[in-house]
């Protein structure tokens, strides 16, 4: 007969095998999740390094150029501009800090997916509104270069891009992970309307 100690070892081995199988199906790369909701104008908000030293300007002509408007992501040193569908409304979304990129993307779930790079040498990642440039969210991160991927959804809920409506329900899921690549890349392009018609911010 198998003694009690041996039975315990067998059950421990079985439970360990089950745990390993289960964990292999779970995405354990998610580190931290932050949700946000704030008012922003001019179809954009910003992700920036907390340190202003050598930081680019969102009012620069090279920031929101035609390609950036169409691809809904503007990049300049230490600053990313996220293009949004609604105007003058509360923007809803979340930021998830990951150990690496998500490889299993449900493209049917999102209208537009784009990514780019940002250098966060201060160790503080900030989310800011437009045009007042007020800090809406501050996140402590390890100093370094990061990849930022923006998943835009419910863009069709915005019936009028120039007026805020109660039916506006666009949502922005953002994933961030350490990465040296800085170039913008579109994974899925939204083409319902020409985003190049967005009002450009003046330098004033």
N, C-alpha and C positions, 0 to 999 in steps of 0.2 A: 504493500500500500504506500501511496505517496504521502509523506508527512505534511504537516501544516506549513512548515517553512518552505518546502518545495512547491506546494500549491501557490503560496504567496509569490514566489519568484516567477512562476509561469504566468500568473495573472498580471504581474508587473510588466513582463515582456510583451504580453498581448496588448495591454493598454498603451505601452510606448509605441508599438507599431501603429495602432489606430491614430494616436496623436500625431505621429509623423505624416501619415497619409492625409489627415485632415488639414494640417498646417500647410501642406504643399498646395492646397487649393485656395488658400487665403492670401490676399495681397497684404503682406506685412510691411510694405515699404512706406506706408503713410506715417509721417512723424507727428505733424500738428495740423489742425484744421481751424481756420478763422473765418467767421461769417461777417459780412458787411452789408450795410444798407445806408446810403447817404444820397443827398441831392447833388447833382452835377449838371452842368450846361455844356453847350457846344459839342454834344455827341462824343464826349471823351472824359477820361480821368487818367491819373498818372500813378505809376509805380516808380519810386525813386530811392536812391541812396540817401541816408540821413545826413550825410556830410555834403555841404554846398561847395566844397573845394573842387575846382575843375569840373563842375557839373555843367552839362549842356542846358540850353534854354528851349522850353516848349514853344516859344514865340519865334524861334529861328525858322527861316524859310525852308531849310533842309529837313526840318523835323516832320511836319505834315505835308510832305510832297505828294504828288499824284499817286505814286505807287503805294505809299504808306496809307493814304485814304482808302484806296481800293482794297488793300489787304488788311485794313483795320488795325494796324499796329505801327506806331512810329518809334524810332529808336535814335537816341543821341547819347552821348557819354553820361552814364549813370542815371538815365531817365528813359522810361518806356511810356508811351501814350497808348492807351487802350481805346479803340473806337467802339462806340456803343450806338444802338439803334434809336433809342428814345431821346427826347430833348427836354431838358429842364425838369427832370423827374427823379424820383428816388431810384437809384441803381441798386440792384440786389445781386449778391453773389457770394463766393467763398474763395479762400486761398488755402491750398493744401501744400505743405512742405513735404517733399519726398526725398528718399535716398537715391532714386533714379527715375528715369522716364517710365510712364505707363505704356506698355506695349500692346495691350488689348483695348483698342479704342472702339467704342460703339458709334460709328459715324452717323448712323440713322438718328441718334439721340440729339445731335447738335447741328446747328445751321452753318456755323463757321468755326474753323479751328486754325489758329495761327500761333507761331512761337518765335521767340527772339531771345537775345542775351542781354544781361545787365551786370555791371560791376558794382558790388556792394562792399566796398572796402571799410566802411564805417562799422559794419556789423549791425546796422539798423536799416531795415526795409520799411519804407513808408508808402502808404496809399493816400493820395491827395485828390481833392475835387478840382473842378474847373468852373469858373475862372479865379476863384478866391485863393486857391492853392493852400487850403487848410488841411492839416493832417487828420485823416479820418481813421487811420489804423496804423499802428507801429508794431513791427515784429522784430525781435532780436534773432539774428542769424550769425553763423560763422562767417567772418569776412572772406570774400572771394567772389568769383564769377559764377553767375547762375543762369540757368535756362528757364524762361518763363513761357508757359503754354496757356493760351486763353481759349476756352471753349464757350462759344456764344450760342444761346438757345432761346426759343420763344420769340424770335425776332419778328415773326409774322403777326404777333399780337399788337405791334406798333402800327396803327393805321395812318397816322399823320406824323412824319418825321420832324415837323417844325413846331408842333404844339403838344404839350403834355396832356395825356389822357388817362383816365382811371383804368382803362383796359390795358395800358402798357404793362407788359409782364416779362420783358426781356431779362435774361439771367446770365451771369458770367462766372463760370467755374474756372479757377486759375490754379495751375500746378507749377511748382517751382522746385528745382533740384540743382545741385552743384554741377557745373559744366562750363567748359572753356569756350564753347561755340557761341558767337555773338550774332551771326547773320540771321535775318528774318526768313522764315519758311512757312508757307501756307500748306496746311494739310487738307483743308476743305474750304472751298471758296463759296461765299454766299453772294448771289447775283440778283436778288429781288429788285434792288434799285442801285443806282450809281452812288456809292458812298463818297465819291469825289465832290458831291454837291454840298458837303458839310461846310458850315460857316467856319472860316479860318479865323483864328485869334490874331488880333493885331498885336504889335509889340508894345502897345501902350498899356 
